[in-house]
């Protein structure tokens, strides 16, 4: 995880990818909340699996290596510099959510996945794990 909009030292964003389903990242209130994952290598991932609690609405975005590189180097148009991510899908999860498996229909390999949690079933949400397959 290369970015998280909130940080609690007891529940860091790295908990969402540590492989331990009992650990978690927690938001610090207010929405939206974001997590950005950088994949080890660019991938044409087929699905995203997210496990958490109090998650209600999530938007999933992806970015290609080229769009991220252009944004970081300043070799992009103004809109790409501001946001190199493209919307992949939007999720509405039931209140008793535990795990969601989301098909990703990507047209090219991506290097980053961004999760934007736009709403929750409480003031705080928890993400126990995020996996890209």
C-alpha positions in Angstrom: 0.0 0.0 0.0 1.5 3.3 -1.1 -1.2 5.6 0.1 -4.0 5.7 2.7 -6.1 8.7 3.6 -6.1 7.9 7.3 -3.6 6.5 9.6 -3.9 4.9 13.1 -0.6 3.5 14.3 -2.5 0.6 16.0 -4.3 -0.3 12.7 -2.0 0.7 9.8 -2.9 0.4 6.1 -0.2 -2.4 5.8 -2.5 -4.6 7.8 -4.8 -4.8 4.7 -2.2 -6.8 2.8 -0.3 -8.6 5.6 -2.1 -12.0 5.0 -3.6 -12.0 8.5 -7.4 -11.9 8.3 -7.6 -10.8 12.0 -5.5 -7.7 11.5 -7.1 -4.7 9.7 -6.7 -1.1 8.6 -9.3 1.3 10.0 -10.5 4.6 8.8 -10.5 7.5 11.2 -14.0 8.7 10.3 -15.5 10.7 7.4 -15.8 9.7 3.8 -14.4 9.2 1.3 -11.4 7.1 2.4 -8.8 5.8 0.0 -6.2 3.0 -0.3 -3.8 2.8 -3.2 -2.1 -0.5 -3.8 1.0 -0.8 -6.0 1.3 -4.3 -7.6 4.6 -6.0 -7.5 4.6 -6.2 -11.3 2.0 -4.8 -13.8 -0.8 -7.3 -14.1 -4.0 -7.9 -16.1 -5.6 -9.0 -12.8 -8.9 -10.8 -13.1 -10.4 -10.0 -9.7 -10.2 -8.1 -6.5 -11.1 -9.7 -3.2 -11.8 -7.4 -0.3 -12.7 -8.4 3.2 -13.8 -5.9 5.8 -16.6 -4.6 8.0 -19.0 -1.7 7.8 -18.1 -1.2 4.1 -21.1 0.1 2.1 -20.0 1.8 -1.1 -16.6 1.4 -2.9 -15.3 2.6 -6.2 -12.4 0.6 -7.7 -10.0 2.4 -10.0 -6.9 1.2 -11.9 -3.8 2.9 -13.3 -1.4 1.7 -16.0 2.4 2.0 -15.6 2.3 4.6 -18.4 -0.4 6.8 -16.8 1.4 6.7 -13.4 4.8 7.4 -15.0 3.4 10.4 -16.9 1.7 11.8 -13.8 4.8 11.4 -11.7 7.1 12.9 -14.3 4.8 15.7 -15.3 4.6 14.4 -18.9 0.8 14.3 -19.0 -2.2 16.5 -19.6 -3.5 18.4 -16.7 -6.3 15.9 -16.1 -3.9 12.9 -16.1 -1.6 14.7 -13.7 -4.4 15.2 -11.3 -5.7 11.7 -11.5 -4.1 8.9 -13.6 -6.7 6.4 -12.5 -9.7 5.1 -14.5 -12.9 3.8 -12.9 -13.2 0.0 -13.1 -16.3 -0.7 -11.1 -18.6 0.5 -8.3 -19.7 -1.8 -5.4 -22.7 -1.6 -3.1 -22.2 -4.1 -0.3 -24.8 -5.4 2.2 -24.5 -4.4 5.8 -23.4 -7.9 6.9 -20.6 -7.9 4.4 -17.5 -10.0 5.1 -15.9 -10.7 1.7 -16.5 -9.4 -1.8 -15.0 -10.9 -4.9 -15.1 -8.4 -7.8 -14.4 -9.3 -11.4 -11.9 -6.8 -13.0 -12.4 -6.4 -16.7 -9.1 -4.6 -17.5 -8.1 -3.8 -21.1 -4.4 -3.7 -20.3 -2.0 -4.5 -17.4 -2.2 -2.2 -14.5 0.4 -1.2 -11.8 -1.9 0.4 -9.2 -5.4 -0.2 -7.8 -7.2 2.5 -5.9 -10.1 1.8 -3.6 -12.3 4.7 -2.7 -14.7 3.9 0.1 -17.4 6.5 -0.4 -19.8 5.3 2.4 -20.0 3.0 5.3 -22.6 1.5 7.7 -21.0 3.5 10.5 -18.5 6.3 11.0 -15.6 4.0 10.7 -14.8 1.1 8.4 -12.3 -1.7 8.6 -10.4 -3.5 5.7 -9.0 -6.8 6.8 -7.6 -7.8 3.5 -7.3 -6.8 -0.1 -6.0 -9.2 -2.7 -5.6 -8.8 -6.5 -5.6 -12.1 -8.5 
